[in-house]
């Protein structure tokens, strides 16, 4: 496949992903992931610093993924510990993707983002994965989950729009 064709295919894939996410947000899906901003950290260009997002749900812990079991979603590679987790993600990415594009949920509460997250500082609340800057803040987030999630969800559209603007500047 030549570069132009790959680029066009990627653009079509992103358009389809945006449409799916927009529809999901409207019908009660995941409003906290209603755009294509994915935190890839300062270096590496991979979602969640290469951790397996499905393992948070299946193993209840942060598990490093492998490039061997990789899948590109929203223009970003996601790594998984095994083929089963990769396939689970492919079939339901919105179920397993972290909220707020993998940015620190605690910062989204304040209307901003930090690229730094600790993949081991996470909480699953009402079936949704929230990544946090550090374990201490993850406990605070969980202790006030209802208010924290409501505030972060309210701030996410503006934060996501700011991220989108930063991408073009």
N, C-alpha and C positions, 0 to 999 in steps of 0.2 A: 504494500500500500504506500503510495507516495505521500510526501509531507503534506501537501495540500489536501489530499483526501483524508488523512488522519486528522488534520486540523478541523476540517469540515465535520467529520464524524464526531469529534470531541465537542464542537459547537452545538451540533444537533443533540448530543447526549446531555449537555448542560441545559439546553432549552427544555428538553423532556423532563429532566430532574426538577427544574424550576417550576414547571407546570404541575408536576406531581406534588411538590411541596406546597405550592399555592392552594391546590385543591384540598390537600390534607388539612391545611390551616383553616380553610373555610368550613370544612365538614367536621371539624373537631379533632383533627389530627394533632400535630405538634407545632403550635404557634411559635415555640421557642426555637424552631429550626426552619423557619419559613423563608430562608434565602440560601445562598450557596457559599456563605462565609464559613470556612473551615480553618480552625487554628492548626497551623503546622509548626508552630514554635519558631524560634529564631533560626534554627539550622535543621537541615534534613528534609524538609518538604513532605513529611508524612503526617497523617492525622494522629493525634493523641500520642505523639512522640514514639510511634511504632507499637503501642500497646493494643491488645486485642479487645475491642469494645464489647464483643459478645461474652467474653470471659467474665466481665463484671457481673453479668446476669447468671451465667451458668456455674461459675466457680466461686462467685462472691468475693473475688480479689482481683487486683491488677496483675495481668499476665502479659509478658512481652510477646508480641507477635513476631512473625517471620516474613521476610520478603518473599519467601517461597510460596506463602499463602496470602497473596496480595490481591486486592481488588480496587479499581479506581472508581470513585463515586464523587460527584460534584467537582470533578477535575483534580481530585486529590487521592493519592494512594492510601489505602487502609491496610494494615497488616493484621494477620490472625494467627493464632497458635496452631491451627490445623484446618484442613479442608472443610470439615463439618461446620466450624464457626464461620468460615468465609461464606459458605453456602447459606447458612442461616441469615447472615447479614444481607446477602444478595436478595434473598426472598422478602425481607422486611427491614430495610435500612432505617426507616423512621422509628422502628421499635427499639433498635440497638444504638443508634447514633446518640452521642451526648447532646444534651441541651445546649443552646447558645453556641453551636458550632464547635464545642469543645473549649471555648474560652471559660475563664474562671467565673462560675456562677455568682460568687460573692462580689466580684467587681461589677458584674452586670446589674446587681442590686443598686449599686451607686451610679449607674448610668455610664459606665466606662468598661474597658477591658484591659486585661493584662495577658500577655502572650504566655507568661510563665504559669504553668500549672504543675502540680505534683500528681502524676498518674495514680499514685497510691492514696491520694486525698480525694475521695469520691463518696457520694451517697446515692443510693437508689431510693427515690421517693415516688410513691404512686406509679411504679413501673417505669420511671424515667431516670436516666443517668445524668448526674450533675458532677462535673469536675471542678475542683477548688484549688486555690493557690497552695494551701498546706493543710495538714491534718487537723490542726487546732481550729482553723476557720471552717473546715468541713463539719466538725462537731457543732459549732455555733450555727451554721446554716441548717443543719438537721434539727437542732433544738427548737428552731423557730421556722420550721419548714413551710407551713401554710403562708405566713406573712412573707418569708423570703422568696418563695416561688412566685407569689402574686406580684411582688415588687419587681423581681427580675423579669417576669413575663411582660409587665407593663413597660419596662425600659428597653427590652430587647429590640423592638422595631426601630427605635432611634439609634441605638448602638449599632445595629446591623447596617442601617443606612450610612452612619458615619464610617464604618469599615469599608463599605462599598465606595464611598467618596474617596477615602484614603487610598484605595486601590488604584484609582485613576489619577492621583496627584503625586 
